């Protein structure tokens, strides 16, 4: 297996937000919410277009291509968003060129995503070419240094405390397995015995005792998906600053005003 110098990217501009500032109307997708002069997902689009490791960008949008403004210039193709994340991802993957070639998937609610962060992530993925899924994660201290106080869902592992990022790379041929795995985990989340059958008692106990390591987590993902998986640590805090509620939306707008 190999990892190419340049990849296709899927930017997901749909999705919902938990809450909005009073009086603000809900857009067709939260990636269309304005952060400064640009919609949130359009800010992420700039980072993808400017990265030398991104060859082509597929925008998955809840708004038809002909209705999108000039701020979306740079997207090579626009696909209609589905009713949920899985359907939107499927719509993007259906328009990729090669099922074996890695594709970068990017959440549309990353308003501060930068070209160096994208380029760095893909370079780290290239260092693990044997994988079929590359999952981004970030240390807590990285987030706190740049965006102090921004909330995340943290997981304590042996190597440190981490959260997931909005960057995931995968080979399209494994997407169906990932979709099935998500369904299994959703059904089992409140049933310890069923969860243990999926992830293994060793993984669950190690996590509960704060003894789970990154290699152990990768092995658990491999068993779940049936393909090699790689955790990719990002040193860029913007890969995990996502907007999912009114509080983080207002914080993003405040930071955008300050940072420009």
N, C-alpha and C positions, 0 to 999 in steps of 0.2 A: 504494500500500500504506500501511497505517496501523498504529499500535500503540496498543491501547486503554489507558485509564486503569487498568483492573483486569483481571487474567487468571486463568485456571484454573492450578492447580499440581498436578503429579504428584509424590508423595513415594514413593520406592522403598525399602521397608523390608527387602527380601530381600538376597541376596548372601551370599558366604562370606568368612571371615576366615582368614588364613594359619595362625595359631597362637593358642592361648589359654593363660592361666595354668594351671599344673598343678592338676588336680582340677576344673576348671570345665567344665561340659558345654556342648557346641556347641548353640546355639539353632537353630530352623528358619531364621532369617535373622539376619545380623549386626546389622541395625537394632534387634533385640530385646535386644541385650546391654545390661545396666544400666550407666549412668554416673550415679553418685549415686542419687537416688531414682527416676529415670525411665529407661525404655529409650532408647537412643541416638536412634532415629528419632522418638520422642515429643518429645524435646527440640527437634528440627528442626521438628516439627509446630507447636509453640508459636510459633516465629518466623514461620511462614507464616500462621497464624491471626491473629497480631497485626499483620501488615503491611497497611496500607490499600490496597496495590496488588494484593492477592490476593483474588479474589472467591470461589473455591471450591477445596477441596483434595480430590484423589483419592488415597487411600492405597492403594498396591499392597503387599499384605502376604502373607507365607507362612502366616499364621494367619487362619482364618475370622473374619468380622466378629463373630459371636456369641460368640467366645472371647476377644475383646479386652477389656481392662479399661478403667476410667474415664480412665486417662491418655491415651487416644486420642480423647477427646471433642474435637471441632473438625474432624475429618475428615468431609466431607460425603458421601463414598462410599468403600467399600472394595472393591477389585478383587483377585482372587487372583493372587499372584506366579507367574511362569512358571519354567521350568527354568533360564533364564539371564537376563542383563540385557536382551537384545533382546526376548525374549518378555514380560518384565515391563513393559518400556516399551510394547510393543504393547498389553498388557492395559489400561494406563492411558490411552493415546491413544484406544483404542476407546470409552472412556467420556466423552471430551470432547464438547463441544456443537457446535463449528464447526471444520471442517478447515482453514479459512483463518486463523482467529484464533490468535495466538501463545499457546503454553503454556509455562509454566516447569517444567522437570524438575529435581528436587532429589535428590541422593544421600542415602540414609538414614543414612550414617555421618559426618554433620557434627554432632557433639555440642554445639558452641558457636555454631551458626548463630544469628544475631540478626535481629530484625525490621528494624532500620535497614539491615543488610547486604542483606536481600532487597529492601527498598524502593529502596535506592540502585541495586542491579543493574538492577531493572526500569525505573527512571527513565533509566538510561544506555541501555538497550535502546530505550526510546521515542525517544531522540535519533537512532537509526539505523533509522527505520521501513521503509526500502527493503529491509532484509535479510529472509531467511527462516530463518536460523540465527544465533543469538547465543551465542558461546562465551566463558565467563568465564575470565579469567587474572589472575594476581597477581604483583607484584614480590617478589623474594627479600627485600629489606630490610623490606618490610611484614610478612612472616612472621617474620623474625628479631627484629623489635622486640617483637612480642607473644608469640610462641612460639619462643624461641631454641632452636636445635638440632633442631627437629622436621624429620624427613626428608621430602623431596619429590623428584620427578623434575623437574630444572631444565633449561630450554632457554635458551641464550644467543643473544639477538637483538641487532640494532644498538642498539635503544632500552634494553636492559637484560637482566637474567636473570629468567626467569619460570617459573611452573608453572601448570597448569590448576586450575580450581576445581571444586566440585561443583554449580555452577549452570550450566545450559544452557537457553536458550529456543529454541523452534522452532515453525514452523507444521506441524501434524500431516500435512499433505499431502506434506511432503518426507521423512517418516520412512523410507519405503521406499528412497529414494535413499541416505539415510544408512546404512541397514543394508547395502546393497550395497557402499557405499564401505568400510565397516569390513571386510567380507569380502575385498575386493580388497587392502586394505592388509595384512591378516593373511597372505594368501597371498604377498605380495610382500616382506615385511619382510626376508627373507634373500637376496633377489635384486635387486642394485642396478640391473640393466637394466630389470627389470619395475617396480621402484619409480620409476625415472626416467620410464618411460612413463606412469605414473599422475600423478606430481607435477610432472614436468618437470625436466630437468637444471639449469636455472637456479635453481630452488628448492633442490635438493639441494646444489649447489655453494655457493650463498649461505649456507646453513645451516652447511655444513662449514667455511667460511671466516669464520664469525661476521659475515656481512654481510646476513643475512636480516632484513628489516624487517617490522613488523606489517602494513602494507598489502600487502607481497609475500605474506605468509602468508594473508591474507584472499583474495587473488586466486587463490592455489593451491587454497584450499578451494572457491572459486567454480567453478573449472574441474572439480574433482573431483565436486562435488555438482550442478552445473548451476544453482545459485541463488545470489543474493547472500548473502555471509556477513560477519558483523561480530565482531571481537574486542572483548570488553567487559572493560576493566580494573577490578578491584575494589580499593578501598583498605582492605577489611575482611579481616583475616587469617583470621577464622573461616570464610570461604567455602572455604578450602582445607585446613583442619585435618580430615583424614579419618582414620578408624581402619581400618587394614588388616592389623594384626598384633598380637601380644601386647605388643610394646614401646609402640606408640602407644595401645593400649587402657589400659595401666597409666598412661601419661602423662596421658591424658584423665581418668582417675579421680582422679589426684593433683590435677590442675588444677581439676576440678569441686569437690573438697573445699575447695580454697583460695579459689576464686572464688565458690562458693555456687550 
